[in-house]
């Protein structure tokens, strides 16, 4: 594991050990919107990179989808197996998802893409697209430039700030997000307010962007 991924694993292991269900038990508000799109497009199999402790995967598996989650944190991986026993989980980096032999109808990725720098972001998106069946769906949710922490900390790349040691965050404008997914057919973009319960720290609301794209064989070949 490269130094960059080792630091990421170390950060998230500590975060989950200290806080366990650090975002509460309820799924993101974006999951129901995603499920509506998945039902409309006949999605049966779903890959969730960065599945955490299973709060989002559980909604999809309960709805009858066959779900596979990928999580780098050992702690979150073990929590997920208990919280969402109907899904299958791999304890590995999301940058290694091409090692999974299965193919999927869709990817749902919540608040993971913005944790990487530009080179890894491009690699990650391409890896996800390669795991999608022809005509399948990419559904990504990311931090927007309207987040209150935008601009805080050292700027390590354009619009990427390290406000916490070991956790750089990229903040997406709509145009920036669409450029990242320009190789695929755009279905929908938008903003979503997402509330999280941090226990003793209380609730707070993120302003996130989402993008939905379709992937064809031609897209994957280019």
N, C-alpha and C positions, 0 to 999 in steps of 0.2 A: 504494500500500500504506500503510495507516494506521501510525502510530508504534508501536502495540502489536505488530502483526504484523512490522514491520521489526525490532524488537528481538528477537522470537522467531526470525526467520530468521537474524539475526546471531549469536544465541547458538548455534543448532544447527549453522550452518556452521562456526563455530569449534570446536565440540565434535567434529564428525565429522572435521575436518581434523587435529585434535590426536590423535584416537584411532582413526580409521578404523572398524574393526569393534568399536565400543566395548562391545557386549554379547556378543561372541563370535560364532561361526558357527552355533551351534545355535538352533533356533526356541524360542520360549516354550513352556513345558509346557502352556499353555492351548490351543495350536494343535491338538493331537491330540484334545482334548475337543471343540473346535469342529468339527473335521472329522467326528467321529462324528455330531454333531447335523446337520451339513450333509448328510451322506450319507443319514441317516434321513429328511430332509425334502426330498430330491431337489434340492439346490442345485447348480447348474452354473456360475453366474456370480457372482463375488465382488468387492466393492469393499473395498480396504484403505486407509482414510485414515491418514496418518502411517506410510507403509510403510518409512521408514528406508532401510537399505541392502539390504533384501530377505531378511533371515534368516527372517521369518515367511511372506512371500509364496511363497518357494521351496517350502515344504512343501505348500502348497495347489496350486500350479501343477504340481508333480511328481505330485500325486495326480490330476491330470486336470481340475481346475477352470480356467475361463478367468478370470484374475485381472487386475484393474486396481488399481494403487497410486497414491496421491497423496502427494507429499512436498515440503515447503517448502524444504528445504536443497538447494542446488545440488550440494554435495559428495555427500550421501547419494543423491540422484537418479542421479548418474553411477555411483556404486558399485553401486547396485541393478541397473542395466542389465547390468552384467557378472556380478554374483552370481546373478541370476535372469533369464536371457535369455528365458524362456518367458512372463513376465508383461509387461504394458504399464504404463508409468509416466508420470504427469503431474507436472511440476515447478511446483507451485502450492500455495496455502494450502488446508487442508482446509475452511476456511470458504467456499471458492469451488466446492465440488464440484457444485453445481447447474448449473454451466457445462458439465459433462460430459453429452453427449447420450445416452449409454447408460443403460439400466436394469439392475438386478441382482437376483439371487435372495437375496443376503445381503450384510451388511456385517460385517467383522471389524475391530475397532478396538482396538488394544493400547496402553495407557499414553499416550493422547493427550488424552482428555476432561478429565483432571484438570489439564492445563496451562493451561486457560482459566478466566476468571472467570465468574460466574454467568450473565450475559447471553449471553456467547459460548457457554457450555455448552449453554444452551437452544436457541440458534440452530443449533449444530452438530448436535445430536441430530435436530432437525426436518429439517435439510438431508439428513441420512443417510436418514431415513425416506422422504423424497420421492424418493429414488433407488431405492427397493425396489419390486419387483413385488408385487402383491396376495398376501398370505399369506407374504411373505418374512421373513427373520430378521435381527434386530440382535443382534450378539454384541460386547459391550464389556467390556474389562478395565481396571481403574483402581486407583490406590493406595488402600489402606484406612487407617482410623484406627489400625490395629495396626502400621503402618510405624514403624521406629525414629526416623525424622526428623520424625514428627508433632509439631507444636508448636514446632519450631525455626525461628528467623528471625522477621521481621516478619509479623504477621497482617494481611493486606491485605483480607480478607473473612473471614466466619465459616468456620473450619476450612480456610482457604487461607493458606499461609505461603510467604514468599519467603526460602528458606534460601540460595539462590544468586542473585546479581544478574541480573535479566532472566528468571528462571524461577519464577514463582509456581506452587505446587502445592496442589491441593485434595485433602483426604483424606476419603474417603467411608465413612460408616457404612452398614449394610445399608438402614436406613430412608431415609437420604438418597438412596442410589442408586436405590431403588425409586420415590421421589418424582420423580426426574428422568425416569423412564421410565413414569410413571403413565398416559400417553396410549395406551400400547400393551399388548397382551396378554402378561402375564408367563408365561414358560415355566420359567425356572430362575434361581436365584441361588446364589452360594457363594463360598467362599474358596479360593485356590490359592497354594501356595508356589512361587515362581519363582526359580531360581538363575541368576545371570548371571556370566560370566567377563570381568573387566575387565583381563585381561593381567597387567601388573606389579602392579596393585592387588589381584589375586587374585579369588576368587569371593565373592559375598555373595548372600543370599536375601531377596527381597521377599515381603511378605504382601499379596496383591492380592485384590480382589473382582471377580467377573464377574457379568454379567447377560445373560440371553437373552430376547428378546421377539419376538413375531410382529407384523407390521404389515399392516393391512387398508386397503382404499380408504377406508373410513369414518374410520379413524384419521387418514389424511393430509388428509382434507377438513376436519377440525375445527381 
